[in-house]
Amino acid sequence: MNALGIRRMAPSELEAVVRLWRRSREEAQPALEARMGHTPDDDLRFFRDTVARDHEVWVAVSDGSLLGLLALAGDRVDQLHVEPAAQGRGVGTALLAHARALSPRGLRLFTHLGNARARTFYERRGFRAVRFGTSPPPESEPDVLYAWTPEG
């Protein structure tokens, strides 16, 4: 992989970003995604009308290929997804470093309790589990609130 760039998502990239978002979710939690039954049109509508409207959306790109996305709402990482074929190559770490630069006093995020890969990723990068609960309906999945502060 050549140099990785992180920049704001361009409006013309919306559909490609949503497809990456879906592939990443399906890779991470196939049973949950199957149970939720969202269609590609549902994903596009939600991402356009909620995520892109209410968050800063950043993309990671290398050689013109979209490799990851980060959606931030203040100090909250709402979405962090990497193209499955690009996972384990530093894309998620770079996006998380970008989030830290934008919110140097701390970050927080939720992930599902059953998403062991995501939990390991965040814990290895200094996030601490601060609360266990359940995500809101319709997911209603056990989840974990993580927090990172520069002090550790």
N, C-alpha and C positions, 0 to 999 in steps of 0.2 A: 504494500500500500504506500503510495506516495504521500506527500504532505497532506494533512487533514486540515481543512478550513471549517470554521464555525461562523455562521452568519444568520441573520434573520431569514425566516422563510419568505420566499417571494410568493405573491398570490398565484402565480402560474404553476407553482409546485404543489398546490393543495392536494390534488388527486394523488400524486405520487407519494406524498407524505402520508396520506390516509392509507394507501395500500401497504406501505412499510409498517405503519402502526398496527394494521390488522395482522400482517405476517408475524410480527414480533409477539403480539398477544397470543396468537394461535400456537406459536412455538413454545411459549412460556407456560401456558395453562390451557391445553386443548380441551379438557373436559368442561372447564368453566365457559370457554367460548362456545362450545357446542350447546351447553345448557342455555346460555343467554340468547343464542339464535339470531344475533344481529346480522343483517344483510349488509353488503357493501354500500348500498344506498343509505342505510341507517347510520353506518360509520361516517360516511361523507357528511351527512346532514348534522350529526352530533359534533364532529370535529369543526366544521365550518361555523355552525351557529353557537357553539359553546366554547370549545377549546381555543380556536383561533380568535374568537371575539373577546374572550375574557382573560387571555394569557399572552405573554410574550412567547412566540414560537421560534425556536432556533433550530437550524439543521447543521449536520456534520456532512461535509462533502469532500470527496477525494477523486481526482481525475474526472470530474463531472458526474460522478455517481453519488447518489444520496445514500448515506450510510446510517444516519441516526437522526433522532429528533429529541428536543427538550422543550417542554412547555412549563413556564414559570408564572406564578402569581405571587408577586412580592417575594417572600422568603420561602414559599412552598413550591417544591418540585411536584407538579401535577402529573406530568408524563415524562418518562425517559425511556426511549425505545431504540434499539439497534437492530439493523437488518440482521436476521439470523445468520446469514453466511459471513457477516463481518464481526460477529461476537467473538470476544477473546482477543481482539486486536487493538484495544486501547480507545475505541470510539466512545464507549460509555464513560470511561475515565475522563476523557477530554471534555465531554459534555458536562460531566459533574464538576470538573475544574472550572469550566466557564460559569456554571451556576454559582459556585463559591466566589468567583471574582465579582459577580453581579450582586451577591448578598454576603459580603465578607463577615458579617456579624453572626451568621448562622443560617441553617437551612432545616426544613422539616419536610417529611413526605410520608405517605402511606404506601404500604405494599401488602399483598395478601399473605397471610401466614403460611399457606401452602406453596408459595413461590420461593422455594429454597434457593434457587440460583440468584434471584434478586436480593434476597436477604443476605446471602453470603457476600455478594457484590458490595452492598452498602456497608455492611459491618467491616469488611476489609478496608474500607475507605473512611473509617472513623465515625460512622453513624452509630448511635446507640438506640436500642429499643426503649421507648419511654412509656408506651401504653399499648395494651392489647385490647381489641374490641371487635366490632363487626361492621363491615361496610354497609352503607345505606342500601335499601331496596332499589332496584330489583336484584342486585348481586347478593346481598345478605351473606357475605363470606367473612370468615374470621380474618382480621387484618391486624397490622402492626403500625403504630406511629413511630417513625424514626426521627432523630434530631442529630444535627451536627453543629458544633460550635468550634471556633478556632482554638479554644482552650482545651478541647477534648472533652 
